[in-house]
Amino acid sequence: MFDLIVVGAGLSGLQAAYTAQQAGLRTVVVEARDRVGGKIWSVPLASGRGYADLGGAWINLTLQPRVGAYVRRFGLKTETQRLKGRAIMQESANERFEFPFGVTPDFTPEEKKNLEFIRDHIQVESLQPGPPRVADDNVTLDQYVRNLGALPKVAKMVNLWAQVMHGLEASEYSAAWFIDYCRRNRGLLAIRADDASGGQHLRFQDGAQSLANKIAKLVGPSNIHLSHPVTSVNDYNTHVTVTTTTGKTFTGRKAIISIPSTMYRELNINPKLPPRVVEVTNATVLGDYNKAIVCYDRPWWRSEGFNGYFASYAGPVILGRDTSVEASRHYSLTCFVNGKPGREWSKLRPHERRAVVLKQLAKVFNAAPDGEVYKPIEFFDQIWQHEAFSRGALAPVTALGHYTGFADVYGKPVGNLHFVGTEYSTEWKGYMEGALCSGEVGASEVVRSLEKYQRANL
């Protein structure tokens, strides 16, 4: 019998397993996919010029201590996010303007003042300690900023933040969830920043999955069972069994569930989770978070004075960034196709998805009809809603009123079952650091619980 069974080999599950092992627990990891990493997934380029990160990619070694410690321990190389050059805002299919990166876009003085007021208000709220407000949890983010007096153009900008950050529209989730997400990530400005003050400062030269692969080696390949989707989890009070589609059953004293709460219903947990846990987790949603990564032989946009960053109200791409790695001559633009535009884009056929992205890039960068924008050497797209074992990206979002209404049970242990994931993290929720933090905390819960049990028997 194992001391601990971990279901899921994403960063949270891997960290939970490693922390438990360090405490002396005999631990096994059961993973549905044929790889580790979960929503961290790097695929090699056919050109041999490195990797494309289809999932999480950005880190900050100073503000995110767990990631930073691993990067130094493993000697992983990083790439600083490129900021030099002009940025672009696409207001409609045929309207665009350029602006110096890092400043407020070309709004009227009244709109600029209004945007800065809304931004600064949320920033102040997101730096306040304590739990989120019940009143804020019962109003959507869109209504919240309109109540503050957001002008139409400013409300559109806030909606863009929601799409970029969570793959949802500002009208689809609560202001409390948004503000508390910012609170756990050092404030709204830190989330939005692409420099050393924020979460998008660096990327892995060899892909983010290199981090997951290294942690998996610490856990030990023999302790990780890949391609074993779980069909049932049974808590028998004295022990837990986890059965997979391959017919294998693992028995342990405790289990950690490291998958999005949106998917708990698919695990066939017995006895059933308490009604309030079922109610809150069944109602969580994973946003439409998609990527289109367009690779080129050279970074042609730089010669035009652009840094590769653009935002768009027109879509379907709502945000783009230069994700090149100089050392491997990998030059790419990563396009985020999120929220409602992403839902529609994901219904298109692969060649249609590619065509609309290239067409939009041409308009954004004001490129010639026969320009390099239409001549990528590789093109990737990733629709996380289509992933059987993810169903979306980043952290599950609770229903209106649920974030505060179910705080007493959401993410809390039930019997011999413990729950981890970046959605529960108190630090850098939605990021790799948040996943590691939650895994660490969940494993510590298990260790304390088993120690208490052993002392009681003595």
Phi, psi and omega in degrees: 000136176279156171284324184215134172249126177253123178263108180113126182249036167286186183298323179296313181294318179296317179294320178300316180296316182292318178298318179296318178299319180297336177271002176094010181274139175281116193232144176228145179245131180244121186233135181287323183283173176266018180210165173265169174114334180060243181277006170258110187215115179246129180246140182289144177282142177298333180288347183080010183266033176112218189223154172251128179271106181280342179241219180304143185221328192261146181217171172219116187288335181274312183280343181242087190295326181291314176298316180301318180296320179292319180301316179291319181297317184270352182067034181284140181267143182236162180237128179284135179299127183285129182239343185292127179122178182273149175257169183227141172242125177256109184276329177208179183303331184238012179236130180211157171213154181257150179206155178297131182299137176097001178243165177296134180302178188286070175267164172292161178307320179294315180293320179298315178298320180293316178298316181294326177295312180297313179302312183292326177296312179294322177300313179298315179298322183284351176259358178283135177286169176099173183285162177293156182278139178300318181299322180288337181279346181257013176226142180289160177300320180299313181293325180301311182286330176292324176296333177279355179097023180298129175288161183307316182291326178288320176299324176295322179293319177297321177297324176297319176302315181297317179298313183295315188282324190227359179071020180234165172276153180297341179273002187250358178207169192279153176297324180297318180296316180297313182294319180291327174301314178297320181300321181282354182238032176067024174100161181303318184293324179293324179293321184279344187282138177255004179257196185294348181272359186224186187278351182250038186281319188226159172227162178277131179297325181258024178086147183295335181293343176300327177293312180298319181297322181291318178295323177299325177294325177294319179293324179104118180306327181290344180264001181241120181255104180276164178056040179233073177300138183274134178255333179204150175231121182240125179256110183260022179076308179270342181197173181233143171240142177236119183249141184246169179294343179277000179087006181268140178239129178252138180241132180210168178283327179221160174225143172247126178263115183240063174224163179301140182301334178302337186255004180303324184299340184271357184272350182055062181276130179230135352297161183301149177298153179306147184309319182290327176293317178298317182298314184286320183285326177295336183265355178288151180230151174252125185295164175280103187233105187233154178232143167234119182250117185250117185256139182232164179287333177211158181277075187300332182294333181291324179294342177267002178090011181261150177264001178094350180275131172210154175232155185213134169274340187281319180071184007288335175287125181259343179203143176224150178219151172286120179240037180286156172235109187299319186300329182254009181056036176264115183241118185212156169246124176262123184251128178264125181242083193246171175064209182301318176301324179292326179297318180288318180299322183293342180278347181285161174285157184309315182291331178287321178299317179297315184298316183290328177294313180296320179298318180292319178301319180298319180289319180300313184267008178054046186273156179289152181303330179252022184283175182295338180303329181271007185234054178292150177272340175207153180217127177239144165224147183224120178251103187291336176296336181275352180283120185300329185251018176229308179061029181137180185231174183059218187257139174303143182249132182283159179289163180306126179086347185278332186298319177270325185292335182239021183299335183285343182238338185295115179083002182272151181299148175230110182060236180266010181256132177238154187232130178228165179155156182300339180295336182262357188291143175273350180228130175051050176303135179088351180251171176300320178301319179296321178297315180296318180300312182295319178299319178297314181294316181297318178294323178295324175301314181296315180301313180296320181296317180290324177296320178297318180297316181295320179295323180295322180291328179293000000 
